[in-house]
């Protein structure tokens, strides 16, 4: 297997694991139970989503050596 393929597969698996972990932590800290016993999440504020997205981009930039 070529190096590029191994790196892409490893990055994909690690990214998926990181995403599942982040989703689990978000659910644990923000889930609310309604009257019928169903879990619900509050709406994400666009400003907070933008801040998180930009922070992720900054980390990625540092990882590839651009900053």
N, CA, C and O atoms as CSV, one atom per row, in Angstrom:
chain,resi,resn,atom,element,x,y,z
A,1,UNK,N,N,0.849,-1.168,0.000
A,1,UNK,CA,C,0.000,0.000,0.000
A,1,UNK,C,C,0.900,1.239,0.000
A,1,UNK,O,O,1.915,1.288,0.696
A,2,UNK,N,N,0.513,2.217,-0.781
A,2,UNK,CA,C,1.308,3.440,-0.883
A,2,UNK,C,C,1.179,4.274,0.387
A,2,UNK,O,O,0.191,4.190,1.116
A,3,UNK,N,N,2.208,5.079,0.627
A,3,UNK,CA,C,2.231,5.943,1.805
A,3,UNK,C,C,1.040,6.888,1.823
A,3,UNK,O,O,0.414,7.081,2.864
A,4,UNK,N,N,0.727,7.476,0.679
A,4,UNK,CA,C,-0.382,8.424,0.603
A,4,UNK,C,C,-1.701,7.760,1.018
A,4,UNK,O,O,-2.506,8.359,1.731
A,5,UNK,N,N,-1.912,6.540,0.573
A,5,UNK,CA,C,-3.132,5.819,0.913
A,5,UNK,C,C,-3.197,5.526,2.405
A,5,UNK,O,O,-4.249,5.688,3.022
A,6,UNK,N,N,-2.079,5.094,2.993
A,6,UNK,CA,C,-2.039,4.816,4.432
A,6,UNK,C,C,-2.314,6.074,5.251
A,6,UNK,O,O,-3.046,6.037,6.239
A,7,UNK,N,N,-1.719,7.182,4.828
A,7,UNK,CA,C,-1.927,8.440,5.551
A,7,UNK,C,C,-3.386,8.880,5.458
A,7,UNK,O,O,-3.957,9.329,6.451
A,8,UNK,N,N,-3.990,8.758,4.288
A,8,UNK,CA,C,-5.394,9.159,4.111
A,8,UNK,C,C,-6.329,8.279,4.938
A,8,UNK,O,O,-7.274,8.787,5.541
A,9,UNK,N,N,-6.084,6.987,4.976
A,9,UNK,CA,C,-6.925,6.079,5.756
A,9,UNK,C,C,-6.767,6.368,7.245
A,9,UNK,O,O,-7.757,6.434,7.973
A,10,UNK,N,N,-5.526,6.541,7.700
A,10,UNK,CA,C,-5.276,6.839,9.109
A,10,UNK,C,C,-5.936,8.156,9.506
A,10,UNK,O,O,-6.569,8.239,10.558
A,11,UNK,N,N,-5.793,9.180,8.676
A,11,UNK,CA,C,-6.418,10.468,8.966
A,11,UNK,C,C,-7.929,10.377,8.998
A,11,UNK,O,O,-8.573,11.008,9.835
A,12,UNK,N,N,-8.501,9.597,8.093
A,12,UNK,CA,C,-9.953,9.421,8.075
A,12,UNK,C,C,-10.467,8.726,9.322
A,12,UNK,O,O,-11.482,9.126,9.892
A,13,UNK,N,N,-9.766,7.685,9.743
A,13,UNK,CA,C,-10.175,6.951,10.945
A,13,UNK,C,C,-10.034,7.836,12.184
A,13,UNK,O,O,-10.935,7.886,13.021
A,14,UNK,N,N,-8.905,8.532,12.297
A,14,UNK,CA,C,-8.706,9.410,13.449
A,14,UNK,C,C,-9.723,10.555,13.465
A,14,UNK,O,O,-10.220,10.932,14.526
A,15,UNK,N,N,-10.028,11.101,12.297
A,15,UNK,CA,C,-11.029,12.158,12.213
A,15,UNK,C,C,-12.413,11.666,12.611
A,15,UNK,O,O,-13.159,12.372,13.291
A,16,UNK,N,N,-12.752,10.455,12.186
A,16,UNK,CA,C,-14.047,9.883,12.557
A,16,UNK,C,C,-14.132,9.645,14.060
A,16,UNK,O,O,-15.157,9.930,14.678
A,17,UNK,N,N,-13.060,9.124,14.648
A,17,UNK,CA,C,-13.048,8.901,16.093
A,17,UNK,C,C,-13.149,10.212,16.866
A,17,UNK,O,O,-13.852,10.294,17.874
A,18,UNK,N,N,-12.450,11.225,16.395
A,18,UNK,CA,C,-12.523,12.535,17.036
A,18,UNK,C,C,-13.936,13.113,16.924
A,18,UNK,O,O,-14.448,13.692,17.882
A,19,UNK,N,N,-14.553,12.958,15.775
A,19,UNK,CA,C,-15.913,13.458,15.582
A,19,UNK,C,C,-16.930,12.756,16.465
A,19,UNK,O,O,-17.809,13.402,17.036
A,20,UNK,N,N,-16.817,11.433,16.582
A,20,UNK,CA,C,-17.734,10.679,17.441
A,20,UNK,C,C,-17.530,11.063,18.906
A,20,UNK,O,O,-18.498,11.186,19.657
A,21,UNK,N,N,-16.283,11.250,19.311
A,21,UNK,CA,C,-15.997,11.664,20.684
A,21,UNK,C,C,-16.576,13.047,20.966
A,21,UNK,O,O,-17.170,13.269,22.022
A,22,UNK,N,N,-16.407,13.971,20.031
A,22,UNK,CA,C,-16.952,15.321,20.210
A,22,UNK,C,C,-18.481,15.286,20.291
A,22,UNK,O,O,-19.072,15.985,21.113
A,23,UNK,N,N,-19.120,14.481,19.448
A,23,UNK,CA,C,-20.578,14.366,19.484
A,23,UNK,C,C,-21.054,13.782,20.809
A,23,UNK,O,O,-22.054,14.229,21.370
A,24,UNK,N,N,-20.335,12.786,21.301
A,24,UNK,CA,C,-20.704,12.173,22.581
A,24,UNK,C,C,-20.587,13.189,23.721
A,24,UNK,O,O,-21.483,13.292,24.559
A,25,UNK,N,N,-19.490,13.932,23.750
A,25,UNK,CA,C,-19.306,14.939,24.794
A,25,UNK,C,C,-20.364,16.034,24.701
A,25,UNK,O,O,-20.853,16.518,25.722
A,26,UNK,N,N,-20.717,16.424,23.480
A,26,UNK,CA,C,-21.749,17.452,23.294
A,26,UNK,C,C,-23.098,16.945,23.800
A,26,UNK,O,O,-23.831,17.672,24.470
A,27,UNK,N,N,-23.420,15.690,23.474
A,27,UNK,CA,C,-24.689,15.116,23.937
A,27,UNK,C,C,-24.729,15.030,25.465
A,27,UNK,O,O,-25.743,15.350,26.085
A,28,UNK,N,N,-23.627,14.600,26.060
A,28,UNK,CA,C,-23.594,14.450,27.518
A,28,UNK,C,C,-23.751,15.792,28.235
A,28,UNK,O,O,-24.340,15.853,29.315
A,29,UNK,N,N,-23.234,16.849,27.648
A,29,UNK,CA,C,-23.269,18.134,28.342
A,29,UNK,C,C,-24.483,18.983,28.001
A,29,UNK,O,O,-24.793,19.917,28.740
A,30,UNK,N,N,-25.190,18.689,26.894
A,30,UNK,CA,C,-26.270,19.574,26.466
A,30,UNK,C,C,-27.627,18.905,26.280
A,30,UNK,O,O,-28.608,19.597,26.007
A,31,UNK,N,N,-27.717,17.611,26.414
A,31,UNK,CA,C,-28.989,16.930,26.180
A,31,UNK,C,C,-30.006,17.300,27.255
A,31,UNK,O,O,-29.682,17.406,28.438
A,32,UNK,N,N,-31.243,17.494,26.808
A,32,UNK,CA,C,-32.340,17.790,27.713
A,32,UNK,C,C,-33.445,16.782,27.440
A,32,UNK,O,O,-33.649,16.372,26.298
A,33,UNK,N,N,-34.152,16.385,28.479
A,33,UNK,CA,C,-35.232,15.410,28.345
A,33,UNK,C,C,-36.556,16.162,28.436
A,33,UNK,O,O,-36.784,16.936,29.366
A,34,UNK,N,N,-37.431,15.918,27.445
A,34,UNK,CA,C,-38.734,16.583,27.454
A,34,UNK,C,C,-39.746,15.776,28.275
A,34,UNK,O,O,-39.384,14.798,28.928
A,35,UNK,N,N,-41.010,16.192,28.237
A,35,UNK,CA,C,-42.051,15.559,29.043
A,35,UNK,C,C,-42.291,14.105,28.658
A,35,UNK,O,O,-42.713,13.304,29.493
A,36,UNK,N,N,-42.027,13.759,27.405
A,36,UNK,CA,C,-42.283,12.401,26.930
A,36,UNK,C,C,-41.074,11.487,27.096
A,36,UNK,O,O,-41.121,10.323,26.696
A,37,UNK,N,N,-40.001,11.994,27.676
A,37,UNK,CA,C,-38.817,11.183,27.901
A,37,UNK,C,C,-37.846,11.155,26.734
A,37,UNK,O,O,-36.880,10.393,26.761
A,38,UNK,N,N,-38.077,11.965,25.713
A,38,UNK,CA,C,-37.194,12.022,24.541
A,38,UNK,C,C,-36.064,13.024,24.782
A,38,UNK,O,O,-36.278,14.100,25.341
A,39,UNK,N,N,-34.859,12.649,24.349
A,39,UNK,CA,C,-33.727,13.568,24.452
A,39,UNK,C,C,-33.788,14.587,23.320
A,39,UNK,O,O,-34.096,14.246,22.178
A,40,UNK,N,N,-33.493,15.833,23.648
A,40,UNK,CA,C,-33.441,16.894,22.663
A,40,UNK,C,C,-32.216,17.754,22.922
A,40,UNK,O,O,-31.723,17.842,24.046
A,41,UNK,N,N,-31.734,18.388,21.857
A,41,UNK,CA,C,-30.610,19.309,21.981
A,41,UNK,C,C,-31.088,20.720,21.669
A,41,UNK,O,O,-31.914,20.917,20.778
A,42,UNK,N,N,-30.572,21.698,22.400
A,42,UNK,CA,C,-30.904,23.079,22.053
A,42,UNK,C,C,-30.244,23.453,20.727
A,42,UNK,O,O,-29.235,22.866,20.337
A,43,UNK,N,N,-30.817,24.425,20.051
A,43,UNK,CA,C,-30.247,24.876,18.780
A,43,UNK,C,C,-28.865,25.492,19.014
A,43,UNK,O,O,-28.636,26.187,20.004
A,44,UNK,N,N,-27.958,25.220,18.083
A,44,UNK,CA,C,-26.612,25.784,18.174
A,44,UNK,C,C,-26.655,27.205,17.648
A,44,UNK,O,O,-27.200,27.458,16.574
A,45,UNK,N,N,-26.087,28.127,18.393
A,45,UNK,CA,C,-26.065,29.520,17.965
A,45,UNK,C,C,-25.044,29.680,16.842
A,45,UNK,O,O,-23.934,29.157,16.947
A,46,UNK,N,N,-25.395,30.393,15.765
A,46,UNK,CA,C,-24.481,30.543,14.629
A,46,UNK,C,C,-23.134,31.148,15.014
A,46,UNK,O,O,-22.107,30.760,14.457
A,47,UNK,N,N,-23.119,32.077,15.942
A,47,UNK,CA,C,-21.862,32.697,16.360
A,47,UNK,C,C,-20.919,31.692,17.006
A,47,UNK,O,O,-19.714,31.709,16.751
A,48,UNK,N,N,-21.467,30.817,17.841
A,48,UNK,CA,C,-20.635,29.798,18.484
A,48,UNK,C,C,-20.135,28.782,17.459
A,48,UNK,O,O,-18.990,28.335,17.535
A,49,UNK,N,N,-20.984,28.419,16.506
A,49,UNK,CA,C,-20.568,27.482,15.466
A,49,UNK,C,C,-19.437,28.071,14.636
A,49,UNK,O,O,-18.506,27.357,14.264
A,50,UNK,N,N,-19.508,29.353,14.346
A,50,UNK,CA,C,-18.461,30.016,13.574
A,50,UNK,C,C,-17.145,30.041,14.352
A,50,UNK,O,O,-16.081,29.799,13.781
A,51,UNK,N,N,-17.212,30.332,15.639
A,51,UNK,CA,C,-16.005,30.355,16.472
A,51,UNK,C,C,-15.351,28.969,16.496
A,51,UNK,O,O,-14.133,28.857,16.352
A,52,UNK,N,N,-16.145,27.930,16.675
A,52,UNK,CA,C,-15.602,26.568,16.711
A,52,UNK,C,C,-15.010,26.196,15.356
A,52,UNK,O,O,-13.935,25.600,15.296
A,53,UNK,N,N,-15.696,26.538,14.273
A,53,UNK,CA,C,-15.189,26.235,12.936
A,53,UNK,C,C,-13.860,26.915,12.653
A,53,UNK,O,O,-12.952,26.301,12.093
A,54,UNK,N,N,-13.745,28.170,13.035
A,54,UNK,CA,C,-12.487,28.889,12.829
A,54,UNK,C,C,-11.363,28.326,13.697
A,54,UNK,O,O,-10.207,28.290,13.274
A,55,UNK,N,N,-11.701,27.887,14.907
A,55,UNK,CA,C,-10.694,27.284,15.777
A,55,UNK,C,C,-10.179,25.980,15.178
A,55,UNK,O,O,-8.982,25.698,15.245
A,56,UNK,N,N,-11.065,25.187,14.596
A,56,UNK,CA,C,-10.652,23.937,13.952
A,56,UNK,C,C,-9.736,24.236,12.766
A,56,UNK,O,O,-8.733,23.550,12.567
A,57,UNK,N,N,-10.075,25.243,11.989
A,57,UNK,CA,C,-9.225,25.620,10.856
A,57,UNK,C,C,-7.847,26.086,11.319
A,57,UNK,O,O,-6.844,25.779,10.674
A,58,UNK,N,N,-7.788,26.820,12.424
A,58,UNK,CA,C,-6.499,27.268,12.951
A,58,UNK,C,C,-5.635,26.093,13.399
A,58,UNK,O,O,-4.427,26.080,13.165
A,59,UNK,N,N,-6.257,25.110,14.041
A,59,UNK,CA,C,-5.508,23.923,14.470
A,59,UNK,C,C,-4.982,23.169,13.252
A,59,UNK,O,O,-3.834,22.724,13.245
A,60,UNK,N,N,-5.807,23.025,12.236
A,60,UNK,CA,C,-5.376,22.331,11.020
A,60,UNK,C,C,-4.225,23.077,10.360
A,60,UNK,O,O,-3.288,22.449,9.867
A,61,UNK,N,N,-4.279,24.396,10.342
A,61,UNK,CA,C,-3.215,25.200,9.757
A,61,UNK,C,C,-1.908,24.984,10.507
A,61,UNK,O,O,-0.847,24.876,9.893
A,62,UNK,N,N,-1.982,24.920,11.829
A,62,UNK,CA,C,-0.773,24.691,12.622
A,62,UNK,C,C,-0.218,23.281,12.389
A,62,UNK,O,O,0.997,23.086,12.373
A,63,UNK,N,N,-1.102,22.310,12.211
A,63,UNK,CA,C,-0.652,20.934,11.977
A,63,UNK,C,C,0.118,20.794,10.673
A,63,UNK,O,O,1.075,20.022,10.604
A,64,UNK,N,N,-0.278,21.520,9.645
A,64,UNK,CA,C,0.413,21.408,8.361
A,64,UNK,C,C,1.577,22.378,8.254
A,64,UNK,O,O,2.243,22.426,7.220
A,65,UNK,N,N,1.834,23.146,9.291
A,65,UNK,CA,C,3.001,24.006,9.314
A,65,UNK,C,C,2.792,25.368,8.686
A,65,UNK,O,O,3.764,26.017,8.299
A,66,UNK,N,N,1.580,25.811,8.577
A,66,UNK,CA,C,1.326,27.099,7.962
A,66,UNK,C,C,1.222,28.230,8.952
A,66,UNK,O,O,0.825,29.327,8.560
A,67,UNK,N,N,1.549,28.032,10.192
A,67,UNK,CA,C,1.406,29.131,11.122
A,67,UNK,C,C,2.044,28.822,12.420
A,67,UNK,O,O,2.018,29.648,13.332
